[in-house]
Amino acid sequence: MVVRIFARHLKTLDPATEIPPEDALPHHKCRIVPYLYGPGEIVALIAAAGGLQPPLRAATWQTLIGLLAVTGMRKSEACRLDDAHVDLDAATLVVLDSKFGKSRRLFLHSSTVAALADYRRRRDQWCPDPAESSFFVSTRGTRLDVHNIGRTFARLLDTAAITAPPRQRRPRLHDVRHSFTIATLIDFYRDGGDVQARLPVLSTWLGHVDPKSTYWYLQQVPQLLTLAADRLEASFGVRS
């Protein structure tokens, strides 16, 4: 890839320069192994966020973590979410112009609607005149800065006593999205449905531009591989 980029640059100076074809050598994208939060750890993170000050900050973080956990949204999508994008009467929210310019509508469970309504009420009470139209607001009434929320989340990890296994990177807020995806796939296997047919639906829900991004999860979690092997054995009497 580096040689190809350099060759494209050199070709502007020397038209005789040959640019290597993209399939000249195999290329495998290296992806970080995600940390998978259990339900108890999500509860612990929300409880830790409840200790933040002032109360608006605590409510914002508790609701943010909860929403990410039950929808699998990207943290950047949640930070960009405007108040007008959250329709609690219709139990939906709209993610506009997300990664790769894709937009999508997410449907909310009644418990999620209740939690978002409670946050909106308290937010409006503590910050009646916000500086921006965002759904989640900082203590200054501005939109949450996706580049700065990592520091607060690191504190919440310490408070909740959540640490990574040996030789694995520190858990991230983005890993909540991975945890949602894995939990959903496990549910697909356990309820006996057609996992293959549901994967494109999950891919659309997550805002993946290519279903291959969703297939990647099947290769990264031993529990999913075990469920897939059990399904194969039950169907064809063979063990992979």
C-alpha positions in Angstrom: 0.0 0.0 0.0 2.8 2.4 0.9 4.6 1.6 -2.4 1.4 2.1 -4.4 0.8 5.5 -2.8 4.3 6.6 -3.5 4.0 5.3 -7.1 0.9 7.4 -7.7 2.8 10.5 -6.5 5.8 9.6 -8.6 3.6 9.1 -11.7 2.8 12.9 -11.6 6.5 13.5 -12.2 7.3 10.6 -14.4 4.4 9.3 -16.5 6.3 6.1 -17.2 6.0 5.1 -13.5 4.1 1.8 -13.1 1.6 1.7 -10.2 1.3 -1.8 -8.7 -2.3 -3.3 -8.9 -4.2 -3.4 -5.7 -4.4 -7.2 -5.7 -0.7 -7.7 -6.3 -0.2 -8.8 -2.7 -2.8 -10.0 -0.1 -3.7 -7.3 2.5 -5.3 -8.1 5.8 -6.8 -5.3 7.9 -5.6 -5.5 11.5 -8.5 -4.8 13.9 -8.3 -4.4 17.6 -9.7 -7.2 19.7 -12.7 -5.6 21.5 -13.3 -5.8 25.2 -16.8 -7.3 25.8 -18.7 -5.8 28.7 -21.0 -8.1 30.6 -24.4 -6.8 31.7 -23.1 -6.4 35.3 -20.2 -4.2 34.0 -22.6 -1.9 32.1 -24.6 -1.6 35.4 -21.4 -0.8 37.2 -20.4 1.9 34.7 -23.8 3.6 34.9 -23.6 3.5 38.7 -20.1 5.0 38.6 -21.4 7.8 36.3 -24.0 8.6 39.0 -21.2 9.8 41.2 -20.1 12.5 38.8 -20.7 16.2 39.6 -22.7 18.3 39.0 -25.9 16.3 38.6 -26.3 17.3 35.0 -23.0 15.7 34.1 -24.0 12.5 36.0 -27.4 12.3 34.3 -25.8 12.9 30.8 -23.2 10.1 31.3 -25.6 7.6 32.8 -28.0 8.1 29.9 -25.2 8.1 27.3 -23.8 4.8 28.4 -27.3 3.3 28.7 -28.2 4.4 25.2 -25.0 3.1 23.6 -25.5 -0.2 25.4 -29.0 -0.8 24.1 -28.7 0.6 20.6 -25.0 -0.1 19.6 -24.7 3.5 18.3 -21.2 4.9 17.8 -20.1 7.4 20.4 -19.7 10.0 17.8 -23.3 9.4 16.6 -24.6 9.9 20.2 -22.6 13.1 20.6 -23.9 14.5 17.3 -27.5 13.6 18.2 -29.8 16.7 18.1 -32.8 17.0 20.3 -35.0 17.1 17.2 -33.6 13.7 16.2 -35.1 12.0 19.2 -38.9 11.4 18.8 -40.1 9.8 22.0 -43.7 9.8 20.9 -42.8 7.6 18.0 -40.2 5.7 20.0 -37.5 6.3 17.4 -34.3 8.3 16.9 -32.6 9.2 13.7 -28.9 9.1 13.1 -28.1 11.5 10.3 -25.0 11.6 8.0 -23.0 9.1 10.1 -19.9 7.3 9.0 -19.6 7.0 5.2 -22.6 9.5 4.9 -25.2 6.9 5.9 -28.3 7.7 7.8 -30.7 5.4 9.6 -33.7 5.2 12.0 -33.5 3.2 15.2 -36.5 1.9 17.1 -36.5 2.2 20.9 -37.8 -0.1 23.6 -40.3 1.4 26.0 -37.8 1.3 28.9 -35.3 3.3 26.7 -38.0 5.8 25.9 -38.7 6.3 29.6 -35.0 6.8 30.4 -34.5 9.3 27.6 -37.7 11.2 28.6 -36.4 11.4 32.2 -33.0 12.7 31.0 -34.7 15.3 28.8 -36.8 16.5 31.7 -33.9 16.8 34.0 -31.6 18.3 31.3 -34.2 21.0 30.6 -34.5 21.7 34.3 -30.8 22.1 35.0 -29.9 23.7 31.6 -33.0 25.5 30.3 -31.1 27.6 27.8 -28.4 25.4 26.2 -25.9 26.8 23.8 -26.5 24.1 21.2 -29.4 22.0 19.9 -27.8 18.7 20.9 -29.7 16.0 22.9 -26.7 15.3 25.2 -25.3 18.5 26.8 -22.2 19.3 28.8 -22.3 21.3 32.0 -21.7 24.4 29.8 -24.8 23.6 27.7 -22.7 22.7 24.7 -22.5 19.5 22.7 -20.4 16.7 24.1 -16.9 16.6 22.6 -16.3 13.1 21.2 -12.5 13.7 21.4 -12.6 14.5 25.2 -15.0 12.0 26.6 -12.4 9.3 26.8 -10.8 10.9 29.9 -14.1 10.8 31.8 -14.7 7.3 30.7 -11.3 6.2 31.9 -12.3 7.5 35.4 -15.5 5.5 35.3 -13.6 2.4 34.4 -11.4 2.8 37.5 -14.4 3.5 39.7 -16.2 0.5 38.4 -13.0 -1.6 38.8 -13.1 -2.8 35.2 -9.7 -3.8 33.8 -8.5 -5.6 30.7 -7.2 -9.1 30.7 -3.4 -9.5 30.4 -1.9 -8.4 27.1 -5.1 -6.7 26.0 -5.6 -3.0 25.6 -7.6 -0.9 28.1 -11.4 -1.1 27.5 -12.9 1.7 25.5 -16.3 3.4 25.3 -16.5 2.2 21.7 -16.4 -1.4 23.0 -19.9 -0.9 24.3 -20.9 -1.0 20.6 -19.0 -4.3 20.1 -20.7 -5.7 23.2 -24.1 -4.9 21.9 -23.3 -6.6 18.6 -22.0 -9.7 20.2 -25.0 -10.0 22.5 -27.4 -9.6 19.6 -25.6 -12.3 17.6 -25.7 -14.6 20.5 -29.4 -14.0 20.9 -29.8 -14.8 17.2 -28.2 -18.2 17.7 -30.0 -19.0 21.0 -33.5 -18.4 19.7 -33.0 -20.8 16.8 -33.6 -18.2 14.0 -31.8 -17.9 10.7 -28.6 -16.0 11.7 -27.5 -15.7 8.1 -30.7 -14.0 7.1 -30.6 -11.6 10.0 -27.0 -10.4 9.6 -27.9 -7.9 6.9 -30.6 -6.4 9.2 -28.0 -6.1 12.0 -25.5 -4.6 9.6 -28.1 -2.0 8.6 -29.0 -1.3 12.2 -25.3 -0.7 13.1 -24.7 1.5 10.1 -22.1 -0.7 8.5 -21.4 0.2 4.9 -20.6 -3.4 4.1 -22.0 -6.6 5.7 -18.4 -7.9 5.9 -17.9 -5.5 8.9 -20.6 -7.4 10.7 -19.3 -10.8 9.7 -16.0 -9.9 11.4 -17.6 -10.3 14.8 -18.3 -14.0 14.1 -14.5 -14.6 13.9 -13.5 -12.7 17.1 -15.5 -14.3 19.9 -15.0 -17.9 21.0 -18.5 -18.1 22.4 -20.0 -17.2 18.9 -17.8 -19.8 17.3 -19.0 -22.4 19.7 -22.6 -21.6 19.1 -22.0 -21.7 15.3 -20.3 -25.1 15.7 -23.2 -26.4 17.8 -25.6 -25.3 15.1 -23.6 -27.0 12.4 -23.4 -30.2 14.4 -27.1 -30.2 15.1 -28.0 -29.6 11.4 -25.5 -31.9 9.7 -24.1 -34.2 12.4 -20.6 -32.8 11.9 -18.2 -30.9 14.2 -16.1 -28.1 12.7 
